[in-house]
Amino acid sequence: MNNSIKAVLISIGTLLFIIGWWGFIQGNLGWETEDYRFDRVVSLLGIVAGGLLIGSVIRQGSLIRIIELKGILRPFFDVFAAVIVGLIVGAAVMDLFKFDPWLAYSSLFKGAFGDKYGWADTAFNATPLVLTGLTFAIGVRAGLFNIGAQGQMMLGAIAAVGIGSIAMPPGIHHMVTIMVAMMVGALWSLPAAFLKAKRGVHEVISTIMLNFVALWLVRFLALKVFGDPNRAEKTVSVLESTQFSTIIPGADVTHVVWISILAALLVYVVLWHMPLGYAVRSTGLNLDATRYGGMNPNRAMNSAFVLGGMAAGLAGATQIIGRPPVFALYGDLSQIATLGFDGIAVALLGRNHPIGAIFGALFFGALNAGLPLMQIRAQVPLEMVRVIQGVIVIVVSMPELWRLLNIKSHALKLKAAFEKPQKA
Amino acid sequence: MDPILFISIKVLFLGFQAMIPLALCAMGEVLAERAGVVNIGLEGILLISAFTATVGAYFFENAWLGILVGVFTGFLIGMLHGWISIYLKGDQIISGVGINLLALGFVAFGIIVVWGTHGQFSLRPEFTLKAQDFFSGWNVVLPSNAPGMPAQFLGKISILLPFTFMMAGVIWWILHKTTFGLRVKAVGENPEAADVAGIRVERIQMISVLVGAALGGLAGAYLSVDWNGLITRDISSGRGFISLATVVFSKLNPLLTLVGAFVFGLFDNLGLWLSTFSNFTVNIFGWEVEIQISNYFYFIRMLPYVVTLFVVAGVIGQARFPKALGVPYRRE
């Protein structure tokens, strides 16, 4: 690496480090300050980034050296890079339309983590995203691009509305509602599974078509069948015996959040510590080897579809039985309109790992939780977050992102030297 | 007017009107898939280029410039997708899904910041292609059958319809009668052999993807600037995915995409047409049956997706895809 590049990188790193420290000390005044230009976590990020930059240059290597580590750090770098690029592109788009990106992001951050209600809102928004993320993650592990979480989740939600209005003792009612929603979600994934196994229809086409059918079906059910006779804009509220209580009074987050985390842990156990999960992961890695190993890849794919459908159905249910104060579905479906597609980004950010999905959901949950404050303070439309999300997914799909930095490391040169003779 | 004749002309008209975007997307995708690259992001291309075409028509005050902007947008997104999936060897499906997600947010965001309206903006009629004096298309008018009855105006067939038919022929000709087409097929079937034979695999794939994406951009521009004359945040409503189904239906034959697009487009438009009906009564063997169409509105809107699902399920066993489809080519 060139000495001048080294010098530039070191000075940038030092700058980040110093600014980070200064911001950290300023930010110690508390969350309530109006001056949130240097908040604690942002400045910590600055310190970490600066430190990494200096460290990587001084240790004789380059950025690529660290990033090409084969160890556990590699995926984190990829994810971190995707998020950073997403935020930068988002800032550029905001700048293009004459919004203040810094104000937008800082109010987003304050809205999501500013106080305990912010944290509660983040958890509330993350709850369904963990589950729809699981749907996509399980699919990818089985080699499927199951983007049907949207439709399965919607049907799960309307099923929860239907079952939730039948009188039952509490406790049992919670369980029955959740079970039925999961079953309905799984049922809606079966046509895609069948078409994939028997007819070879690519699951992207079949699940998208099923999503649209589900959309109109749920609109019909929400407005014509379960519509609230007193309030036209929503369905009937579920009975109190199936409502989850709030954790913090005054915030939206309910105890249903534990069910969501439990589901992620369960999926982890199923995928990594049970024969079914072994077959699923093996199918995703190598179809022929799976068959040769005596497992049935079709059965594994079907189980992946059904498991994913159950997670998605549960996601829909959490939006009904864990949504104070209405505990109902709005007729325009606004509360569940994008959860299924958000789940794709969540899963990709979590590297298609159930535990990773929790963190991915926390990130996007925080984005969604900070939206109202961002809209009030910086006048940025809510849809901005979908732009950031799309960019993040596109960046995640680039495996050799770091080559773009165009810093020629020793490793790359060596690789090229090895490759050349083989070509001839 | 003979009702049978009326219905058949109406059906033809509906099919022709809605087949244009599906056919353009599908034949572009046929070319790309023959070269071994899947573009799931067609839906996003449709949506974004419908938006940018509207922006172009609005600011340049000219429908044709709007269409041009739409095509160029499709081209640019194709460049992004091609760069990721061909040169960076990224995952084609994830890249396409990302483009779709980006489109959902970008268009909803863009409509708000450009026009300040939520979810929808209607172009002034004179900036749509329908209102152009020159080469604007053909009015479909049913002549009156009785004196004193006015002629019935069905709608307008776009100038892009003959262009669509022509493009299907051109792409078929390129695929089967030119050296380039032979190279495309070779690259899709066996990129290693093509590379050994001296074909620049990545360049061929990139050109195919760019042509496909530009046609997708044209289709998107047609949706907003020509057909509907307005942009909504969900104007594509699954047409990108229906055209992927059309590709399957056509067994990767550009000429057959016209047939598939007509069938799928017919049901697409039939749903839209039927949902504008009010209640009517039918006389079945002397029984007066009142059909309340508003009760069936939601089920009518499901129609195109259900039909697509069934047709694809019935057809797909016979389709044969290129061997290297979806697999990025790396030199060893």
Interface residues (C-beta under 8 A of the other chain):
Chain A: V93 F97 F145 I147 P191 L195 R199 G200 V201 H202 V204 I205 S206 I208 M209 L210 F212 V213 W216 L217 R219 F220 K224 T338 F341 I344 A345 L348 P381 E383 M384 V385 R386 V387 I388 Q389 G390 V391 I392 V393 I394 V395 V396 S397 M398 P399 E400 L401 R403 Q422 K423
Chain B: I40 L80 I84 L88 K89 G90 D91 I93 I94 S95 V97 G98 I99 N100 L101 L102 A103 L104 G105 F106 A108 F109 I112 V113 S237 G238 F241 L244 A245 V248 N295 Y298 F299 R301 M302 Y305 V306 T308 L309 V312 A313 I316 G317 R331 E332
